[in-house]
Amino acid sequence: MISQKEALDLMKMVTQHITLSSDWTDGPPVALFRADGCWCVHYASGNWWHYSLKDKVWF
């Protein structure tokens, strides 16, 4: 389960990721899961991204 702090940090990173991508085509977030030690967000497009809260990067 995601902690409140992690949820807030993840929300900030997701918002930054979408905002900085001028050609965002993945749509809104639809699911959250863990993989490879990171939180991952699955988007309406079917794509998903890893978000490393420790390193403050997405990939």
Jmol script that loads the backbone (N, CA, C; Angstrom):
load data "model"
ATOM      1  N   MET A   1       0.844  -1.178   0.000  1.00  0.00           N
ATOM      2  CA  MET A   1       0.000   0.000   0.000  1.00  0.00           C
ATOM      3  C   MET A   1       0.890   1.243   0.000  1.00  0.00           C
ATOM      4  N   ILE A   2       0.480   2.245  -0.728  1.00  0.00           N
ATOM      5  CA  ILE A   2       1.261   3.476  -0.830  1.00  0.00           C
ATOM      6  C   ILE A   2       0.999   4.357   0.398  1.00  0.00           C
ATOM      7  N   SER A   3       2.071   4.930   0.925  1.00  0.00           N
ATOM      8  CA  SER A   3       1.929   5.826   2.076  1.00  0.00           C
ATOM      9  C   SER A   3       1.413   7.185   1.596  1.00  0.00           C
ATOM     10  N   GLN A   4       0.929   7.977   2.531  1.00  0.00           N
ATOM     11  CA  GLN A   4       0.421   9.301   2.182  1.00  0.00           C
ATOM     12  C   GLN A   4       1.529  10.165   1.579  1.00  0.00           C
ATOM     13  N   LYS A   5       2.733  10.111   2.148  1.00  0.00           N
ATOM     14  CA  LYS A   5       3.854  10.899   1.623  1.00  0.00           C
ATOM     15  C   LYS A   5       4.215  10.449   0.210  1.00  0.00           C
ATOM     16  N   GLU A   6       4.287   9.126   0.008  1.00  0.00           N
ATOM     17  CA  GLU A   6       4.599   8.615  -1.328  1.00  0.00           C
ATOM     18  C   GLU A   6       3.519   9.027  -2.329  1.00  0.00           C
ATOM     19  N   ALA A   7       2.270   8.975  -1.914  1.00  0.00           N
ATOM     20  CA  ALA A   7       1.169   9.354  -2.805  1.00  0.00           C
ATOM     21  C   ALA A   7       1.291  10.816  -3.223  1.00  0.00           C
ATOM     22  N   LEU A   8       1.608  11.680  -2.274  1.00  0.00           N
ATOM     23  CA  LEU A   8       1.768  13.105  -2.592  1.00  0.00           C
ATOM     24  C   LEU A   8       2.965  13.333  -3.508  1.00  0.00           C
ATOM     25  N   ASP A   9       4.082  12.673  -3.213  1.00  0.00           N
ATOM     26  CA  ASP A   9       5.276  12.802  -4.058  1.00  0.00           C
ATOM     27  C   ASP A   9       5.001  12.275  -5.463  1.00  0.00           C
ATOM     28  N   LEU A  10       4.300  11.154  -5.550  1.00  0.00           N
ATOM     29  CA  LEU A  10       3.980  10.575  -6.851  1.00  0.00           C
ATOM     30  C   LEU A  10       3.043  11.489  -7.636  1.00  0.00           C
ATOM     31  N   MET A  11       2.045  12.051  -6.973  1.00  0.00           N
ATOM     32  CA  MET A  11       1.130  12.975  -7.649  1.00  0.00           C
ATOM     33  C   MET A  11       1.886  14.169  -8.219  1.00  0.00           C
ATOM     34  N   LYS A  12       2.843  14.693  -7.471  1.00  0.00           N
ATOM     35  CA  LYS A  12       3.649  15.820  -7.952  1.00  0.00           C
ATOM     36  C   LYS A  12       4.454  15.425  -9.183  1.00  0.00           C
ATOM     37  N   MET A  13       5.067  14.232  -9.140  1.00  0.00           N
ATOM     38  CA  MET A  13       5.881  13.779 -10.277  1.00  0.00           C
ATOM     39  C   MET A  13       5.022  13.531 -11.510  1.00  0.00           C
ATOM     40  N   VAL A  14       3.869  12.902 -11.335  1.00  0.00           N
ATOM     41  CA  VAL A  14       2.980  12.629 -12.466  1.00  0.00           C
ATOM     42  C   VAL A  14       2.511  13.945 -13.083  1.00  0.00           C
ATOM     43  N   THR A  15       2.115  14.894 -12.246  1.00  0.00           N
ATOM     44  CA  THR A  15       1.678  16.203 -12.742  1.00  0.00           C
ATOM     45  C   THR A  15       2.802  16.894 -13.502  1.00  0.00           C
ATOM     46  N   GLN A  16       4.016  16.846 -12.965  1.00  0.00           N
ATOM     47  CA  GLN A  16       5.165  17.452 -13.633  1.00  0.00           C
ATOM     48  C   GLN A  16       5.431  16.760 -14.964  1.00  0.00           C
ATOM     49  N   HIS A  17       5.382  15.443 -14.984  1.00  0.00           N
ATOM     50  CA  HIS A  17       5.627  14.669 -16.198  1.00  0.00           C
ATOM     51  C   HIS A  17       4.634  15.068 -17.293  1.00  0.00           C
ATOM     52  N   ILE A  18       3.351  15.089 -16.952  1.00  0.00           N
ATOM     53  CA  ILE A  18       2.319  15.433 -17.937  1.00  0.00           C
ATOM     54  C   ILE A  18       2.463  16.886 -18.382  1.00  0.00           C
ATOM     55  N   THR A  19       2.715  17.791 -17.451  1.00  0.00           N
ATOM     56  CA  THR A  19       2.832  19.218 -17.757  1.00  0.00           C
ATOM     57  C   THR A  19       4.031  19.516 -18.653  1.00  0.00           C
ATOM     58  N   LEU A  20       5.153  18.848 -18.405  1.00  0.00           N
ATOM     59  CA  LEU A  20       6.362  19.098 -19.192  1.00  0.00           C
ATOM     60  C   LEU A  20       6.314  18.462 -20.578  1.00  0.00           C
ATOM     61  N   SER A  21       5.376  17.563 -20.799  1.00  0.00           N
ATOM     62  CA  SER A  21       5.249  16.891 -22.098  1.00  0.00           C
ATOM     63  C   SER A  21       4.214  17.637 -22.929  1.00  0.00           C
ATOM     64  N   SER A  22       4.680  18.517 -23.797  1.00  0.00           N
ATOM     65  CA  SER A  22       3.763  19.345 -24.582  1.00  0.00           C
ATOM     66  C   SER A  22       2.908  18.522 -25.539  1.00  0.00           C
ATOM     67  N   ASP A  23       3.353  17.316 -25.852  1.00  0.00           N
ATOM     68  CA  ASP A  23       2.590  16.466 -26.770  1.00  0.00           C
ATOM     69  C   ASP A  23       2.069  15.208 -26.067  1.00  0.00           C
ATOM     70  N   TRP A  24       1.609  15.346 -24.820  1.00  0.00           N
ATOM     71  CA  TRP A  24       1.144  14.213 -24.019  1.00  0.00           C
ATOM     72  C   TRP A  24      -0.030  13.527 -24.715  1.00  0.00           C
ATOM     73  N   THR A  25       0.102  12.236 -24.964  1.00  0.00           N
ATOM     74  CA  THR A  25      -0.949  11.481 -25.647  1.00  0.00           C
ATOM     75  C   THR A  25      -1.406  10.262 -24.850  1.00  0.00           C
ATOM     76  N   ASP A  26      -0.892  10.074 -23.645  1.00  0.00           N
ATOM     77  CA  ASP A  26      -1.220   8.881 -22.871  1.00  0.00           C
ATOM     78  C   ASP A  26      -2.531   8.980 -22.100  1.00  0.00           C
ATOM     79  N   GLY A  27      -3.126  10.160 -22.054  1.00  0.00           N
ATOM     80  CA  GLY A  27      -4.390  10.313 -21.346  1.00  0.00           C
ATOM     81  C   GLY A  27      -4.199  10.327 -19.841  1.00  0.00           C
ATOM     82  N   PRO A  28      -5.300  10.206 -19.114  1.00  0.00           N
ATOM     83  CA  PRO A  28      -5.228  10.272 -17.655  1.00  0.00           C
ATOM     84  C   PRO A  28      -4.757   8.954 -17.035  1.00  0.00           C
ATOM     85  N   PRO A  29      -4.272   9.015 -15.803  1.00  0.00           N
ATOM     86  CA  PRO A  29      -3.911   7.795 -15.078  1.00  0.00           C
ATOM     87  C   PRO A  29      -5.156   6.943 -14.820  1.00  0.00           C
ATOM     88  N   VAL A  30      -4.983   5.611 -14.916  1.00  0.00           N
ATOM     89  CA  VAL A  30      -6.110   4.710 -14.643  1.00  0.00           C
ATOM     90  C   VAL A  30      -5.784   3.658 -13.586  1.00  0.00           C
ATOM     91  N   ALA A  31      -4.500   3.424 -13.317  1.00  0.00           N
ATOM     92  CA  ALA A  31      -4.132   2.406 -12.330  1.00  0.00           C
ATOM     93  C   ALA A  31      -2.737   2.681 -11.789  1.00  0.00           C
ATOM     94  N   LEU A  32      -2.486   2.151 -10.605  1.00  0.00           N
ATOM     95  CA  LEU A  32      -1.202   2.301  -9.927  1.00  0.00           C
ATOM     96  C   LEU A  32      -0.730   0.922  -9.495  1.00  0.00           C
ATOM     97  N   PHE A  33       0.550   0.626  -9.723  1.00  0.00           N
ATOM     98  CA  PHE A  33       1.100  -0.662  -9.298  1.00  0.00           C
ATOM     99  C   PHE A  33       2.594  -0.520  -9.064  1.00  0.00           C
ATOM    100  N   ARG A  34       3.217  -1.557  -8.496  1.00  0.00           N
ATOM    101  CA  ARG A  34       4.663  -1.560  -8.253  1.00  0.00           C
ATOM    102  C   ARG A  34       5.332  -2.515  -9.223  1.00  0.00           C
ATOM    103  N   ALA A  35       6.486  -2.105  -9.733  1.00  0.00           N
ATOM    104  CA  ALA A  35       7.310  -2.969 -10.583  1.00  0.00           C
ATOM    105  C   ALA A  35       8.742  -2.471 -10.515  1.00  0.00           C
ATOM    106  N   ASP A  36       9.679  -3.395 -10.477  1.00  0.00           N
ATOM    107  CA  ASP A  36      11.106  -3.055 -10.492  1.00  0.00           C
ATOM    108  C   ASP A  36      11.493  -2.083  -9.383  1.00  0.00           C
ATOM    109  N   GLY A  37      10.820  -2.146  -8.243  1.00  0.00           N
ATOM    110  CA  GLY A  37      11.141  -1.287  -7.109  1.00  0.00           C
ATOM    111  C   GLY A  37      10.608   0.127  -7.205  1.00  0.00           C
ATOM    112  N   CYS A  38       9.774   0.396  -8.202  1.00  0.00           N
ATOM    113  CA  CYS A  38       9.218   1.740  -8.404  1.00  0.00           C
ATOM    114  C   CYS A  38       7.697   1.682  -8.413  1.00  0.00           C
ATOM    115  N   TRP A  39       7.083   2.823  -8.157  1.00  0.00           N
ATOM    116  CA  TRP A  39       5.659   2.939  -8.407  1.00  0.00           C
ATOM    117  C   TRP A  39       5.488   3.154  -9.904  1.00  0.00           C
ATOM    118  N   CYS A  40       4.472   2.544 -10.466  1.00  0.00           N
ATOM    119  CA  CYS A  40       4.186   2.677 -11.893  1.00  0.00           C
ATOM    120  C   CYS A  40       2.759   3.166 -12.060  1.00  0.00           C
ATOM    121  N   VAL A  41       2.559   3.987 -13.084  1.00  0.00           N
ATOM    122  CA  VAL A  41       1.232   4.498 -13.395  1.00  0.00           C
ATOM    123  C   VAL A  41       0.852   4.004 -14.782  1.00  0.00           C
ATOM    124  N   HIS A  42      -0.311   3.374 -14.855  1.00  0.00           N
ATOM    125  CA  HIS A  42      -0.872   2.896 -16.115  1.00  0.00           C
ATOM    126  C   HIS A  42      -1.836   3.975 -16.597  1.00  0.00           C
ATOM    127  N   TYR A  43      -1.694   4.366 -17.845  1.00  0.00           N
ATOM    128  CA  TYR A  43      -2.507   5.445 -18.402  1.00  0.00           C
ATOM    129  C   TYR A  43      -3.574   4.909 -19.349  1.00  0.00           C
ATOM    130  N   ALA A  44      -4.554   5.744 -19.681  1.00  0.00           N
ATOM    131  CA  ALA A  44      -5.683   5.354 -20.530  1.00  0.00           C
ATOM    132  C   ALA A  44      -5.239   4.832 -21.893  1.00  0.00           C
ATOM    133  N   SER A  45      -4.091   5.265 -22.377  1.00  0.00           N
ATOM    134  CA  SER A  45      -3.579   4.834 -23.682  1.00  0.00           C
ATOM    135  C   SER A  45      -3.136   3.374 -23.683  1.00  0.00           C
ATOM    136  N   GLY A  46      -2.954   2.811 -22.490  1.00  0.00           N
ATOM    137  CA  GLY A  46      -2.401   1.465 -22.369  1.00  0.00           C
ATOM    138  C   GLY A  46      -0.926   1.487 -22.007  1.00  0.00           C
ATOM    139  N   ASN A  47      -0.279   2.634 -22.163  1.00  0.00           N
ATOM    140  CA  ASN A  47       1.128   2.784 -21.772  1.00  0.00           C
ATOM    141  C   ASN A  47       1.222   2.949 -20.263  1.00  0.00           C
ATOM    142  N   TRP A  48       2.391   2.621 -19.729  1.00  0.00           N
ATOM    143  CA  TRP A  48       2.648   2.860 -18.319  1.00  0.00           C
ATOM    144  C   TRP A  48       4.080   3.317 -18.139  1.00  0.00           C
ATOM    145  N   TRP A  49       4.286   4.089 -17.080  1.00  0.00           N
ATOM    146  CA  TRP A  49       5.580   4.678 -16.765  1.00  0.00           C
ATOM    147  C   TRP A  49       5.982   4.309 -15.351  1.00  0.00           C
ATOM    148  N   HIS A  50       7.306   4.077 -15.162  1.00  0.00           N
ATOM    149  CA  HIS A  50       7.888   3.904 -13.833  1.00  0.00           C
ATOM    150  C   HIS A  50       8.187   5.297 -13.274  1.00  0.00           C
ATOM    151  N   TYR A  51       7.973   5.480 -11.975  1.00  0.00           N
ATOM    152  CA  TYR A  51       8.320   6.726 -11.290  1.00  0.00           C
ATOM    153  C   TYR A  51       9.178   6.374 -10.082  1.00  0.00           C
ATOM    154  N   SER A  52      10.443   6.786 -10.116  1.00  0.00           N
ATOM    155  CA  SER A  52      11.345   6.553  -8.992  1.00  0.00           C
ATOM    156  C   SER A  52      11.256   7.749  -8.049  1.00  0.00           C
ATOM    157  N   LEU A  53      10.618   7.546  -6.910  1.00  0.00           N
ATOM    158  CA  LEU A  53      10.489   8.628  -5.937  1.00  0.00           C
ATOM    159  C   LEU A  53      11.836   8.961  -5.314  1.00  0.00           C
ATOM    160  N   LYS A  54      12.701   7.971  -5.208  1.00  0.00           N
ATOM    161  CA  LYS A  54      14.030   8.176  -4.628  1.00  0.00           C
ATOM    162  C   LYS A  54      14.886   9.066  -5.525  1.00  0.00           C
ATOM    163  N   ASP A  55      14.921   8.751  -6.824  1.00  0.00           N
ATOM    164  CA  ASP A  55      15.777   9.483  -7.761  1.00  0.00           C
ATOM    165  C   ASP A  55      15.062  10.629  -8.467  1.00  0.00           C
ATOM    166  N   LYS A  56      13.759  10.747  -8.244  1.00  0.00           N
ATOM    167  CA  LYS A  56      12.945  11.811  -8.855  1.00  0.00           C
ATOM    168  C   LYS A  56      13.017  11.779 -10.382  1.00  0.00           C
ATOM    169  N   VAL A  57      12.887  10.574 -10.943  1.00  0.00           N
ATOM    170  CA  VAL A  57      12.893  10.416 -12.405  1.00  0.00           C
ATOM    171  C   VAL A  57      11.750   9.489 -12.815  1.00  0.00           C
ATOM    172  N   TRP A  58      11.363   9.587 -14.066  1.00  0.00           N
ATOM    173  CA  TRP A  58      10.398   8.653 -14.636  1.00  0.00           C
ATOM    174  C   TRP A  58      11.018   8.044 -15.878  1.00  0.00           C
ATOM    175  N   PHE A  59      10.611   6.824 -16.160  1.00  0.00           N
ATOM    176  CA  PHE A  59      11.136   6.127 -17.340  1.00  0.00           C
ATOM    177  C   PHE A  59      10.148   5.078 -17.796  1.00  0.00           C
TER     178      PHE A  59
END
end "model"
wireframe off; spacefill off
backbone 0.3
color backbone group
